[in-house]
């Protein structure tokens, strides 16, 4: 029971060739201003993005993922009756619709493909559940084979009144699927039973301290360390992953700025030296050095907006999607210090919530 090969945390560019980036966001049904999935052309040397416009009109594609070997793009439709949609990706960035499938849970906010390309996993925030759909040899989803509902609640009566699955992270080899649940202050672990298409829980679930509100998780390239952003208490939690078991090593603050800090995306550079955390409310990205101990603060960089919802590391650049400022901003990352420096003008995009290489 496993999930296949290793996933790459950062996309490397093809030298001398422009690339296509897809950007997801919120549309009117979710209170957003977008119209669907936007494509942009990326110049690898400068990192500059040039908009190609909306390439898929779809409701609230708030998170995107790609198949590891097929030209297929997937998006959640974050709606009360949640769905997953899929498209074939053309060489010019256009998207040709494959279809749409119900997730069986409300407001899906995250999805990920198994490293071997055989299954698609979805976190249903409103439903507090995880959905699994099989993928055929061409990356086309089939009907869901499992929906696992999380139980419990947390200390915050408004945000943690029930379970709220926020991220799914399939691991390499026999490593379990990790499902981060903000509402129940938990990280659930599942194995895949390929014969039945079911998710088999590994007990017990991993509990954070009360009121952390774990949101997203980043796996270190060494396959051993994991880091989790705590949305409700402004934290970064460090874990050791041993034989599928998570052991917490400690906690650090995600930001040292005054104000209400809500960490969102968390990611690690390809060489494993630096950890990045986006902080909504104070509009920053924090850089930490990763060594044998807990993450050590290197710098905290202003993003030019208030609500950095997501970011992506692509080559030497960091792209930050600010949901409320209606922009994706480009930063060049100093390879020695890991610190991002703003570059060029932001790309205007309505209500962006995800940047996908």
C-alpha positions as CSV (number, residue, x, y, z in Angstrom):
1,X,0.0,0.0,0.0
2,X,1.7,3.2,-1.2
3,X,1.5,6.2,-3.4
4,X,4.3,5.7,-5.9
5,X,7.4,7.8,-6.5
6,X,8.6,11.1,-5.1
7,X,6.9,14.4,-5.9
8,X,9.0,17.4,-6.7
9,X,8.3,20.5,-4.6
10,X,9.5,22.9,-7.3
11,X,9.3,23.0,-11.0
12,X,12.6,23.6,-13.0
13,X,12.3,25.6,-16.2
14,X,13.4,24.4,-19.6
15,X,16.4,26.6,-20.6
16,X,15.6,29.3,-23.1
17,X,12.0,28.5,-23.5
18,X,9.0,30.4,-22.2
19,X,6.6,28.5,-20.0
20,X,2.9,28.5,-19.2
21,X,1.6,29.1,-15.7
22,X,-2.0,28.6,-14.7
23,X,-3.7,30.7,-12.0
24,X,-6.8,29.7,-10.1
25,X,-9.1,31.9,-8.0
26,X,-12.5,32.7,-6.7
27,X,-15.5,33.6,-8.9
28,X,-18.8,35.2,-8.1
29,X,-20.5,32.2,-6.4
30,X,-17.8,32.4,-3.7
31,X,-17.7,36.2,-3.5
32,X,-14.7,36.5,-5.9
33,X,-14.1,38.7,-8.9
34,X,-12.5,36.1,-11.2
35,X,-14.0,34.3,-14.2
36,X,-12.1,31.0,-14.1
37,X,-8.6,29.7,-14.7
38,X,-6.1,32.3,-16.1
39,X,-3.0,31.4,-18.1
40,X,0.2,33.4,-18.2
41,X,3.4,33.1,-20.2
42,X,6.5,33.1,-18.1
43,X,9.9,34.3,-19.3
44,X,12.4,32.0,-17.4
45,X,15.3,34.5,-17.3
46,X,13.5,37.5,-15.8
47,X,10.5,35.6,-14.4
48,X,8.1,38.1,-16.0
49,X,4.5,36.9,-16.4
50,X,2.4,38.0,-19.4
51,X,-1.4,37.3,-19.2
52,X,-3.0,35.1,-21.8
53,X,-6.4,35.6,-20.4
54,X,-9.0,33.2,-19.0
55,X,-8.6,29.8,-20.6
56,X,-11.3,27.9,-18.7
57,X,-14.5,29.5,-17.4
58,X,-15.4,27.5,-14.3
59,X,-16.8,28.3,-10.8
60,X,-14.2,29.1,-8.1
61,X,-11.2,26.9,-9.2
62,X,-9.5,27.8,-5.9
63,X,-6.8,25.1,-6.1
64,X,-5.1,23.5,-9.1
65,X,-2.9,20.4,-9.7
66,X,-1.2,18.7,-12.6
67,X,-0.9,15.0,-13.5
68,X,2.8,14.0,-13.1
69,X,3.1,12.5,-16.6
70,X,0.0,13.4,-18.7
71,X,-0.9,16.9,-19.9
72,X,-3.9,17.1,-17.6
73,X,-4.8,19.9,-15.2
74,X,-7.3,19.4,-12.3
75,X,-9.2,22.0,-10.2
76,X,-11.5,22.0,-7.3
77,X,-14.7,23.9,-7.7
78,X,-15.1,25.3,-4.2
79,X,-18.9,25.3,-3.9
80,X,-21.5,24.1,-1.5
81,X,-21.9,21.0,-3.7
82,X,-18.2,20.4,-4.4
83,X,-16.8,19.2,-7.7
84,X,-13.5,18.4,-9.4
85,X,-12.9,19.5,-13.0
86,X,-10.3,18.3,-15.4
87,X,-8.8,19.7,-18.7
88,X,-6.2,18.7,-21.2
89,X,-3.4,21.2,-21.4
90,X,-2.5,22.5,-24.9
91,X,1.0,23.7,-25.7
92,X,-0.2,27.3,-25.8
93,X,-1.7,27.0,-22.4
94,X,-5.3,26.6,-23.6
95,X,-7.5,24.1,-21.7
96,X,-9.8,21.6,-23.3
97,X,-12.5,20.3,-21.0
98,X,-12.5,16.6,-20.0
99,X,-15.3,16.7,-17.5
100,X,-16.5,17.4,-14.0
101,X,-17.1,15.1,-11.0
102,X,-18.9,15.6,-7.6
103,X,-16.6,15.2,-4.7
104,X,-19.3,14.2,-2.2
105,X,-18.3,16.9,0.1
106,X,-18.9,20.7,0.5
107,X,-16.4,23.4,-0.5
108,X,-13.3,21.4,-1.7
109,X,-10.3,23.6,-1.2
110,X,-7.3,21.5,-2.1
111,X,-6.4,18.5,-4.3
112,X,-3.3,16.5,-5.2
113,X,-2.4,13.6,-7.5
114,X,-0.6,10.5,-6.3
115,X,3.0,10.5,-7.5
116,X,2.3,7.4,-9.7
117,X,-0.6,9.3,-11.3
118,X,-3.1,6.6,-10.4
119,X,-5.4,8.6,-8.0
120,X,-6.7,12.0,-7.2
121,X,-7.2,13.1,-3.6
122,X,-9.4,16.1,-2.6
123,X,-9.8,17.9,0.7
124,X,-13.4,19.1,1.3
125,X,-13.2,22.0,3.7
126,X,-16.9,22.5,4.4
127,X,-17.6,18.7,4.4
128,X,-14.6,17.9,6.7
129,X,-13.8,15.0,4.5
130,X,-11.3,13.5,2.0
131,X,-12.3,12.2,-1.4
132,X,-10.5,9.7,-3.6
133,X,-11.0,9.4,-7.4
134,X,-9.2,6.9,-9.6
135,X,-7.4,8.1,-12.7
136,X,-7.0,6.1,-15.8
137,X,-3.9,5.8,-17.9
138,X,-4.6,9.1,-19.6
139,X,-5.2,10.9,-16.3
140,X,-9.0,11.0,-16.7
141,X,-10.9,10.8,-13.4
142,X,-13.5,8.1,-12.7
143,X,-16.3,8.2,-10.2
144,X,-15.1,8.6,-6.6
145,X,-14.3,5.4,-4.8
146,X,-14.2,6.7,-1.2
147,X,-15.2,9.7,0.9
148,X,-13.8,9.6,4.5
149,X,-15.4,12.0,6.9
150,X,-13.3,13.5,9.8
151,X,-14.7,13.9,13.3
152,X,-14.2,16.3,16.1
153,X,-13.8,20.1,16.6
154,X,-11.3,22.5,18.0
155,X,-11.1,25.4,20.5
156,X,-12.2,28.2,18.2
157,X,-16.0,28.2,18.2
158,X,-16.2,30.1,14.9
159,X,-13.5,28.4,12.8
160,X,-13.3,25.0,14.5
161,X,-17.0,24.1,15.2
162,X,-16.4,20.9,13.2
163,X,-13.8,19.2,11.1
164,X,-12.5,21.2,8.1
165,X,-10.1,19.2,5.9
166,X,-7.7,21.8,4.3
167,X,-5.0,19.8,2.5
168,X,-4.1,16.4,1.2
169,X,-0.5,15.4,0.7
170,X,0.3,12.0,-0.8
171,X,3.7,10.7,0.0
172,X,6.4,8.7,-1.9
173,X,6.6,4.9,-1.7
174,X,4.8,3.5,1.3
175,X,4.5,6.8,3.0
176,X,0.9,7.6,4.0
177,X,-1.4,10.2,2.6
178,X,-1.4,13.1,5.1
179,X,-4.7,15.0,5.4
180,X,-4.4,18.3,7.3
181,X,-7.6,19.2,9.2
182,X,-7.9,22.8,10.5
183,X,-11.2,22.3,12.3
184,X,-10.2,19.4,14.5
185,X,-6.5,20.4,15.1
186,X,-5.4,17.1,13.5
187,X,-3.3,15.5,10.8
188,X,-4.9,12.2,9.6
189,X,-2.9,9.5,8.0
190,X,-4.2,7.1,5.3
191,X,-2.9,4.1,3.3
192,X,-4.4,3.4,-0.1
193,X,-6.0,0.0,-0.6
194,X,-5.7,-0.2,-4.4
195,X,-7.8,-3.3,-4.7
196,X,-10.9,-1.7,-3.2
197,X,-10.2,2.0,-4.0
198,X,-10.5,2.8,-0.3
199,X,-8.5,4.9,2.2
200,X,-7.4,2.9,5.2
201,X,-6.9,5.1,8.3
202,X,-3.6,4.7,10.3
203,X,-4.6,5.3,13.9
204,X,-4.2,7.3,15.9
205,X,-4.5,10.7,14.1
206,X,-1.9,13.3,15.0
207,X,-3.2,16.1,17.2
208,X,-1.7,19.6,17.4
209,X,-2.0,21.8,20.4
210,X,-5.5,23.3,20.8
211,X,-6.3,26.2,18.5
212,X,-3.4,25.8,16.1
213,X,-5.7,25.4,13.1
214,X,-3.3,23.4,10.9
215,X,-3.7,24.5,7.2
216,X,-1.0,23.3,4.8
217,X,2.0,20.9,5.0
218,X,5.3,20.9,3.2
219,X,7.4,17.7,3.0
220,X,11.2,18.2,3.0
221,X,13.2,16.6,0.1
222,X,14.9,14.3,2.6
223,X,11.5,12.5,3.1
224,X,11.9,12.7,6.8
225,X,11.0,16.3,7.9
226,X,7.6,18.0,7.5
227,X,6.5,21.5,8.3
228,X,2.9,22.7,8.9
229,X,1.4,26.2,8.9
230,X,-0.9,27.0,11.8
231,X,-3.5,29.3,10.5
232,X,-5.2,30.2,13.7
233,X,-2.3,30.7,16.1
234,X,0.3,32.1,13.6
235,X,2.7,29.2,13.9
236,X,5.0,26.8,12.0
237,X,5.1,23.3,13.4
238,X,8.1,21.1,12.7
239,X,7.6,17.3,12.5
240,X,9.8,14.2,12.0
241,X,8.2,11.5,9.8
242,X,9.4,8.0,10.7
243,X,7.8,4.9,9.4
244,X,4.6,6.8,8.6
245,X,4.4,8.3,12.1
246,X,4.7,12.1,12.7
247,X,6.6,13.3,15.8
248,X,6.4,17.0,16.6
249,X,9.8,18.6,17.1
250,X,8.7,22.0,18.1
251,X,7.0,25.3,17.1
252,X,8.2,28.7,15.9
253,X,6.2,31.9,15.1
254,X,5.4,32.3,11.4
255,X,5.9,36.1,11.6
256,X,7.4,38.6,13.9
257,X,5.1,41.5,12.7
258,X,2.5,43.1,14.9
259,X,-1.1,42.4,13.8
260,X,-3.3,39.4,13.1
261,X,-1.2,36.8,11.3
262,X,-2.9,34.0,9.3
263,X,-0.3,31.8,7.7
264,X,-1.5,30.2,4.5
265,X,0.9,28.5,2.0
266,X,4.1,26.8,3.2
267,X,6.8,25.5,0.9
268,X,10.5,24.3,0.8
269,X,13.2,25.2,-1.8
270,X,14.4,22.2,-3.9
271,X,17.7,21.9,-2.1
272,X,16.0,21.8,1.2
273,X,17.9,24.7,2.7
274,X,15.0,27.2,3.1
275,X,11.4,27.2,4.2
276,X,8.9,29.8,3.0
277,X,5.6,30.8,4.7
278,X,3.0,33.3,3.4
279,X,1.3,35.4,6.1
280,X,-2.1,36.9,5.4
281,X,-3.1,39.9,7.5
282,X,0.4,41.3,7.6
283,X,1.2,40.7,3.9
284,X,4.6,39.0,4.2
285,X,6.6,35.9,3.2
286,X,8.9,34.6,5.9
287,X,12.1,32.8,5.1
288,X,13.5,30.2,7.5
289,X,16.8,28.3,7.3
290,X,16.4,24.6,7.8
291,X,19.1,22.7,9.7
292,X,19.2,20.0,12.3
293,X,17.0,21.9,14.7
294,X,13.9,24.1,14.4
295,X,13.5,26.5,11.5
296,X,15.6,29.7,12.0
297,X,14.3,33.1,10.9
298,X,16.3,34.6,8.0
299,X,14.0,37.4,6.8
300,X,10.5,38.5,6.5
301,X,9.6,40.2,3.1
302,X,6.6,42.4,2.4
303,X,4.6,41.2,-0.6
304,X,3.0,44.5,-1.5
305,X,-0.5,43.2,-0.5
306,X,-2.4,42.2,2.6
307,X,-3.6,38.7,1.7
308,X,-0.9,36.4,0.2
309,X,-3.0,33.3,-0.2
310,X,-0.6,31.1,-2.2
311,X,2.8,31.0,-3.8
312,X,4.9,28.8,-6.1
313,X,8.6,28.4,-6.5
314,X,9.6,28.1,-10.1
315,X,13.2,28.1,-11.1
316,X,14.9,31.2,-9.5
317,X,11.6,32.9,-8.9
318,X,8.8,33.0,-6.3
319,X,5.3,33.9,-7.4
320,X,2.9,35.2,-4.8
321,X,-0.9,35.3,-5.4
322,X,-2.6,38.0,-3.3
323,X,-6.3,37.2,-3.2
324,X,-7.5,40.7,-2.1
325,X,-5.0,42.8,-4.0
326,X,-5.9,41.1,-7.3
327,X,-2.4,40.4,-8.3
328,X,0.4,37.8,-8.7
329,X,3.7,39.3,-7.8
330,X,7.1,38.1,-9.0
331,X,10.2,37.8,-6.7
332,X,13.7,36.7,-7.6
333,X,15.1,34.4,-4.9
334,X,18.7,35.0,-3.9
335,X,20.3,31.5,-4.2
336,X,22.8,32.1,-1.4
337,X,20.4,33.7,1.3
338,X,17.1,32.3,0.1
339,X,15.6,35.8,0.4
340,X,13.1,36.9,-2.3
341,X,13.4,40.4,-3.9
342,X,10.5,41.9,-5.8
343,X,11.0,42.0,-9.6
344,X,9.1,43.9,-12.2
345,X,5.4,44.8,-12.1
346,X,2.7,42.6,-10.5
347,X,0.4,40.7,-12.9
348,X,-3.2,41.8,-12.5
349,X,-5.4,38.8,-11.8
350,X,-8.8,38.9,-10.1
351,X,-9.1,37.1,-6.8
352,X,-6.1,34.7,-7.3
353,X,-5.8,31.8,-4.9
354,X,-3.3,29.4,-6.6
355,X,-0.3,29.6,-8.9
356,X,0.5,26.3,-10.8
357,X,3.7,25.9,-12.8
